[in-house]
Amino acid sequence: MLLELLLNTPLYVYWIFFSLLFVGLSQTKTRHVGLKRAVIIPFILIIASVYAIIHDFGISLFSTTIWIAGIVFVAALNKVVQNQREVIYIKEKKLFTIGGSFLPLFMMMLLFFTKYTVGVINANEMPLLHTSLFIAVVSLLYGVFSGMYLIRFVVLIQKIKN
């Protein structure tokens, strides 16, 4: 069944997977990046997460509320953890020094496999897609992804202002 699933997966999905894998692996090492390059990835992933919630479940009070709860949860957790200290902005060179971490890779792969799983369930017209629990779990995950990328985006902007 797994082989059949992989054989029926469109080629562009593999391209997305390997692109995210490459970008995620590149973020495991400390790197120096310019403003555009630093903010483009979180911005694209926020858009991908918003698109996913709208595409998969439409705009409904239920899924949107749980999605927002995921964002709020991550924002509250970030206040406690304060894990954004590894980002330094060098104003003279207009460069960010961003500490390496496996968290971006993990989050990108989790977003990919969540979206892939929903796509498979949708393509196979499984009734699970329309259950409240499934919608809640996936909406919460999309909210967590959006929150993580939004926090990174905001941190980068704050580092420029400070």
C-alpha positions in Angstrom: 0.0 0.0 0.0 2.9 2.4 0.8 4.5 1.7 -2.6 1.2 2.4 -4.3 0.8 5.6 -2.4 4.2 6.8 -3.3 3.8 5.8 -7.0 0.5 7.8 -7.1 2.0 10.9 -5.6 2.4 13.7 -8.1 6.0 14.7 -9.0 5.6 18.2 -7.7 5.0 16.9 -4.2 8.5 15.2 -4.3 9.9 18.6 -5.4 8.3 20.3 -2.5 9.5 17.6 -0.1 13.1 17.8 -1.2 13.1 21.6 -1.3 11.8 21.8 2.3 14.4 19.1 3.3 17.2 21.1 1.7 16.1 24.4 3.3 15.6 22.7 6.7 19.0 21.0 6.6 20.6 24.3 5.7 19.1 25.8 8.9 20.8 23.3 11.2 24.1 25.3 10.9 24.7 28.9 12.0 24.4 31.0 9.0 24.6 34.7 7.8 21.7 35.8 5.7 20.4 39.1 4.3 17.0 40.5 5.2 15.1 39.2 2.1 16.4 35.7 2.5 15.8 35.7 6.2 12.2 36.7 6.1 11.1 34.9 2.9 11.1 31.3 4.3 8.9 32.2 7.4 6.6 34.3 5.1 6.2 31.4 2.6 5.5 28.9 5.3 2.9 31.2 6.9 1.2 31.5 3.6 1.4 27.7 3.1 -0.2 27.1 6.5 -3.0 29.6 5.9 -3.6 28.1 2.4 -3.7 24.6 3.9 -6.4 25.4 6.5 -8.5 27.2 3.9 -8.0 24.5 1.2 -8.5 21.6 3.5 -11.5 22.7 5.6 -12.7 26.0 4.2 -13.2 29.1 6.4 -15.4 27.9 9.2 -15.8 29.1 12.8 -14.7 25.7 14.2 -11.4 25.2 12.2 -10.5 28.9 12.3 -11.0 29.1 16.1 -8.8 26.1 16.7 -6.2 27.4 14.2 -6.0 30.7 16.1 -5.8 28.7 19.4 -2.7 27.0 18.0 -1.1 30.4 17.2 -1.9 31.7 20.7 -0.5 28.5 22.3 2.8 28.9 20.4 3.0 32.6 21.2 2.4 31.9 24.9 4.9 29.1 24.9 7.5 31.4 23.2 7.1 33.9 26.0 8.1 31.2 28.5 10.9 29.6 26.4 12.4 32.7 24.8 14.2 30.6 22.2 14.8 33.4 19.8 18.1 34.6 21.3 20.2 33.0 18.6 19.2 35.7 16.1 21.5 38.7 15.8 21.2 41.5 13.3 24.3 43.3 12.2 23.1 46.7 11.1 26.3 47.7 9.3 26.3 44.7 7.0 22.5 44.4 7.0 22.9 40.7 7.8 21.3 38.3 10.3 23.4 35.7 12.1 21.0 32.9 12.9 22.0 30.1 15.1 21.7 26.6 13.7 18.8 24.4 14.9 17.0 21.3 13.9 13.6 22.9 14.9 13.0 24.5 11.5 13.7 21.2 9.7 11.4 19.4 12.1 8.6 22.0 11.7 8.9 22.0 7.9 8.8 18.2 7.7 5.8 18.1 10.1 4.0 20.7 8.0 4.7 18.7 4.9 3.6 15.4 6.3 0.5 16.9 7.8 -0.5 18.4 4.5 0.5 15.2 2.7 -1.6 13.0 5.0 -4.6 15.3 4.6 -4.1 15.2 0.8 -4.0 11.4 0.8 -7.1 11.2 3.1 -8.9 13.7 0.8 -7.9 11.9 -2.4 -9.1 8.6 -1.1 -12.4 10.3 0.1 -12.1 8.8 3.5 -14.8 9.9 6.0 -12.2 10.7 8.6 -11.6 14.0 6.7 -15.0 15.3 7.9 -14.8 14.3 11.6 -14.6 17.0 14.2 -11.6 15.4 15.9 -9.6 15.2 12.7 -10.5 18.8 11.7 -9.5 19.9 15.2 -6.2 18.2 15.3 -5.1 19.3 11.9 -6.4 22.9 12.4 -4.4 23.0 15.7 -1.3 21.7 13.9 -1.7 24.3 11.2 -2.1 27.0 13.9 1.1 25.8 15.6 3.0 26.0 12.3 1.6 29.5 11.6 2.5 30.6 15.1 6.1 29.3 14.9 6.7 31.0 11.5 5.0 34.2 12.6 7.1 34.4 15.7 10.3 33.9 13.6 9.1 36.6 11.2 8.3 39.1 14.1 11.6 38.3 15.8 13.5 39.1 12.6 11.7 42.5 12.3 12.2 43.3 16.0 15.9 42.6 15.6 16.1 45.1 12.8 14.4 47.8 14.9 16.6 47.2 17.9 
